[in-house]
Amino acid sequence: MLTLDITLVILAPVTKRIAISLPDELFQRIERLRRRRRVPRSTWIQEAVGDYVRRVDEDALVESYFDGYRRVPDTDDEDFKAVERAAVKSLRRLKD
């Protein structure tokens, strides 16, 4: 009979502690929102920052996509150009 001794090591994700300063109005708004969801402050801020970073990454991908088509246009079709202008306008609004 063969016996195996297996040791499982479960590593907790590495986290970093930071200290930030927030204007009182922003802090109060965060507190209201997180209490409404009943989540710890750290969880709420991690989710908010994660969402922001994903949005920035997505915006960069979309912008890169359009840059490629500007350099090597797929077509001179006016519909394509209209969609491109609308997308760029939407991206600029998101950034503001």
MIKOL-572026 format. One record per residue (C-alpha): residue number from 1; x, y, z. Coordinates in pm, 1 decimal, always signed. Each point is the difference from the previous one (the first is absolute). Layout:
<sites>
num = NUM | px = X | py = Y | pz = Z
...
</sites>
This chain:
<sites>
num = 1 | px = +0.0 | py = +0.0 | pz = +0.0
num = 2 | px = +131.9 | py = +342.4 | pz = -99.4
num = 3 | px = -61.6 | py = +291.6 | pz = +233.4
num = 4 | px = +30.3 | py = +357.1 | pz = -116.6
num = 5 | px = +53.0 | py = +285.5 | pz = +237.9
num = 6 | px = -130.1 | py = +315.2 | pz = -163.6
num = 7 | px = +36.6 | py = +337.8 | pz = +162.7
num = 8 | px = -213.9 | py = +277.2 | pz = -138.8
num = 9 | px = +124.3 | py = +351.0 | pz = +40.3
num = 10 | px = -264.8 | py = +263.1 | pz = -51.3
num = 11 | px = +145.1 | py = +342.9 | pz = -40.0
num = 12 | px = -206.6 | py = +301.0 | pz = +83.5
num = 13 | px = +10.3 | py = +269.6 | pz = -266.0
num = 14 | px = +262.7 | py = +260.8 | pz = +71.8
num = 15 | px = -152.1 | py = +332.0 | pz = +90.9
num = 16 | px = +153.7 | py = +338.0 | pz = +63.5
num = 17 | px = -114.5 | py = +255.7 | pz = +250.4
num = 18 | px = -11.5 | py = +360.8 | pz = -108.0
num = 19 | px = -100.3 | py = +321.7 | pz = +163.9
num = 20 | px = -180.4 | py = +258.3 | pz = -208.2
num = 21 | px = -148.7 | py = +339.5 | pz = +67.4
num = 22 | px = -348.0 | py = +74.8 | pz = -129.7
num = 23 | px = -206.5 | py = +315.3 | pz = +8.5
num = 24 | px = -266.0 | py = -32.1 | pz = +269.6
num = 25 | px = -287.4 | py = +18.1 | pz = -249.7
num = 26 | px = +140.5 | py = -288.9 | pz = -205.0
num = 27 | px = +65.2 | py = -206.3 | pz = +315.1
num = 28 | px = -357.2 | py = +54.5 | pz = +119.7
num = 29 | px = -138.5 | py = -102.4 | pz = -338.3
num = 30 | px = +210.9 | py = -316.7 | pz = -1.0
num = 31 | px = -119.1 | py = -80.8 | pz = +351.1
num = 32 | px = -367.1 | py = +39.5 | pz = -97.2
num = 33 | px = +41.9 | py = -219.1 | pz = -307.3
num = 34 | px = +193.5 | py = -277.1 | pz = +172.7
num = 35 | px = -237.8 | py = -9.3 | pz = +299.2
num = 36 | px = -291.5 | py = -34.7 | pz = -238.8
num = 37 | px = +171.6 | py = -307.4 | pz = -149.1
num = 38 | px = +112.0 | py = -116.8 | pz = +344.1
num = 39 | px = +358.6 | py = -61.5 | pz = -100.7
num = 40 | px = +323.3 | py = +86.5 | pz = +180.6
num = 41 | px = +174.2 | py = +318.9 | pz = -106.0
num = 42 | px = +301.6 | py = -186.4 | pz = -139.4
num = 43 | px = -221.9 | py = -223.8 | pz = -211.5
num = 44 | px = -195.7 | py = +294.5 | pz = -137.0
num = 45 | px = +314.8 | py = +194.3 | pz = -89.4
num = 46 | px = +166.8 | py = -307.6 | pz = -154.9
num = 47 | px = -306.0 | py = -53.5 | pz = -220.9
num = 48 | px = -19.5 | py = +367.7 | pz = -97.0
num = 49 | px = +368.3 | py = +21.3 | pz = -89.3
num = 50 | px = -19.5 | py = -333.4 | pz = -185.9
num = 51 | px = -295.7 | py = +126.3 | pz = -203.4
num = 52 | px = +185.2 | py = +321.7 | pz = -81.1
num = 53 | px = +316.0 | py = -182.5 | pz = -109.6
num = 54 | px = -202.2 | py = -237.2 | pz = -221.4
num = 55 | px = -177.1 | py = +296.2 | pz = -159.8
num = 56 | px = +330.7 | py = +176.7 | pz = -69.5
num = 57 | px = +140.7 | py = -320.8 | pz = -152.8
num = 58 | px = -310.4 | py = -46.2 | pz = -217.2
num = 59 | px = +16.6 | py = +363.5 | pz = -115.1
num = 60 | px = +363.8 | py = -48.8 | pz = -98.7
num = 61 | px = -88.8 | py = -312.9 | pz = -200.4
num = 62 | px = -283.0 | py = +175.4 | pz = -180.5
num = 63 | px = +221.2 | py = +299.0 | pz = -73.3
num = 64 | px = +271.5 | py = -233.1 | pz = -129.7
num = 65 | px = -256.1 | py = -172.9 | pz = -223.2
num = 66 | px = -108.7 | py = +331.0 | pz = -150.7
num = 67 | px = +361.5 | py = +115.9 | pz = -38.8
num = 68 | px = +64.7 | py = -310.0 | pz = -209.6
num = 69 | px = -291.8 | py = +78.2 | pz = -228.3
num = 70 | px = +109.2 | py = +363.0 | pz = -28.9
num = 71 | px = +345.1 | py = -113.7 | pz = -114.5
num = 72 | px = -134.3 | py = -267.0 | pz = -235.2
num = 73 | px = -365.6 | py = +78.1 | pz = -69.2
num = 74 | px = -218.0 | py = -296.0 | pz = -83.6
num = 75 | px = -210.8 | py = +212.4 | pz = -228.1
num = 76 | px = -82.9 | py = +354.9 | pz = -97.5
num = 77 | px = -362.7 | py = -77.6 | pz = +71.3
num = 78 | px = -178.3 | py = +297.6 | pz = +158.6
num = 79 | px = -190.6 | py = -229.4 | pz = +238.7
num = 80 | px = +329.8 | py = -132.0 | pz = +135.7
num = 81 | px = +130.7 | py = +353.5 | pz = +51.0
num = 82 | px = -322.3 | py = +102.3 | pz = +176.1
num = 83 | px = +21.9 | py = -296.2 | pz = +238.7
num = 84 | px = +365.1 | py = +80.4 | pz = +68.2
num = 85 | px = -81.1 | py = +364.1 | pz = +82.1
num = 86 | px = -282.8 | py = -106.4 | pz = +232.0
num = 87 | px = +224.4 | py = -250.7 | pz = +180.0
num = 88 | px = +278.7 | py = +252.2 | pz = +49.1
num = 89 | px = -251.6 | py = +254.4 | pz = +129.7
num = 90 | px = -135.9 | py = -257.7 | pz = +246.8
num = 91 | px = +349.9 | py = -86.6 | pz = +121.1
num = 92 | px = +78.6 | py = +366.8 | pz = +59.2
num = 93 | px = -321.4 | py = +41.7 | pz = +201.8
num = 94 | px = +93.4 | py = -301.0 | pz = +215.1
num = 95 | px = +341.3 | py = +150.5 | pz = +71.9
num = 96 | px = -153.3 | py = +330.8 | pz = +115.0
</sites>
